[in-house]
Amino acid sequence: MTPAGGTTVQDHVALAEIELCGELIIAASAADEERLSLDRIDEVLLGLAGG
């Protein structure tokens, strides 16, 4: 969304959610199992929070 002044408005919450989804997709594509376990999901999300 671009207001009349020409600056870009960013929704920081939406950007954070997109990053989380991206990390989960990467983890899922690298996983040997069909689905990520809840423990693995926690590892991915906590890794983002810590790093």
ZARO-542270 format. One record per residue (C-alpha): residue number from 1; residue in one letter; x, y, z. Coordinates in steps of 0.2 Angstrom, whole numbers, plus 5000, padded with zeros to 4 digits. Each point is the difference from the previous one (the first is absolute). Example, Ala and Ser with C-alpha at 12.3 -4.5 7.8 and 13.67 -1.06 7.14 Angstrom:
2
+-----+----+------+------+------+
|   i | aa |    x |    y |    z |
+-----+----+------+------+------+
|   1 |  a | 5062 | 4978 | 5039 |
|   2 |  s | 5006 | 5017 | 4997 |
+-----+----+------+------+------+
//
This chain:
51
+-----+----+------+------+------+
|   i | aa |    x |    y |    z |
+-----+----+------+------+------+
|   1 |  m | 5000 | 5000 | 5000 |
|   2 |  t | 5007 | 5017 | 4995 |
|   3 |  p | 4993 | 5015 | 5008 |
|   4 |  a | 4999 | 5017 | 4991 |
|   5 |  g | 5017 | 5006 | 5007 |
|   6 |  g | 5008 | 4986 | 4991 |
|   7 |  t | 5007 | 4990 | 5015 |
|   8 |  t | 4997 | 4981 | 5002 |
|   9 |  v | 4990 | 4995 | 5015 |
|  10 |  q | 5006 | 4983 | 5007 |
|  11 |  d | 4990 | 4989 | 5011 |
|  12 |  h | 5013 | 4993 | 5011 |
|  13 |  v | 4988 | 4986 | 5007 |
|  14 |  a | 4996 | 4994 | 4983 |
|  15 |  l | 5019 | 5000 | 4995 |
|  16 |  a | 5004 | 4990 | 5016 |
|  17 |  e | 4986 | 4987 | 4996 |
|  18 |  i | 5007 | 4998 | 4982 |
|  19 |  e | 5017 | 4997 | 5007 |
|  20 |  l | 4994 | 4987 | 5012 |
|  21 |  c | 4990 | 4991 | 4986 |
|  22 |  g | 5015 | 5000 | 4989 |
|  23 |  e | 5011 | 4992 | 5013 |
|  24 |  l | 4987 | 4987 | 5003 |
|  25 |  i | 4999 | 4996 | 4982 |
|  26 |  i | 5019 | 4999 | 4999 |
|  27 |  a | 5000 | 4988 | 5015 |
|  28 |  a | 4986 | 4989 | 4992 |
|  29 |  s | 5009 | 4999 | 4984 |
|  30 |  a | 5016 | 4994 | 5008 |
|  31 |  a | 4991 | 4987 | 5012 |
|  32 |  d | 5001 | 4982 | 4997 |
|  33 |  e | 4983 | 4997 | 5007 |
|  34 |  e | 4984 | 5004 | 4992 |
|  35 |  r | 4995 | 5013 | 5013 |
|  36 |  l | 5009 | 5010 | 5012 |
|  37 |  s | 4998 | 4995 | 5018 |
|  38 |  l | 4994 | 5012 | 5013 |
|  39 |  d | 5018 | 5000 | 5008 |
|  40 |  r | 5008 | 5004 | 4983 |
|  41 |  i | 4988 | 5014 | 4997 |
|  42 |  d | 5004 | 5007 | 5017 |
|  43 |  e | 5019 | 4999 | 4996 |
|  44 |  v | 4998 | 5010 | 4984 |
|  45 |  l | 4989 | 5013 | 5008 |
|  46 |  l | 5011 | 5001 | 5016 |
|  47 |  g | 5015 | 5001 | 4989 |
|  48 |  l | 4993 | 5016 | 4991 |
|  49 |  a | 4996 | 5008 | 5017 |
|  50 |  g | 5018 | 4996 | 5006 |
|  51 |  g | 5009 | 5005 | 4985 |
+-----+----+------+------+------+
//
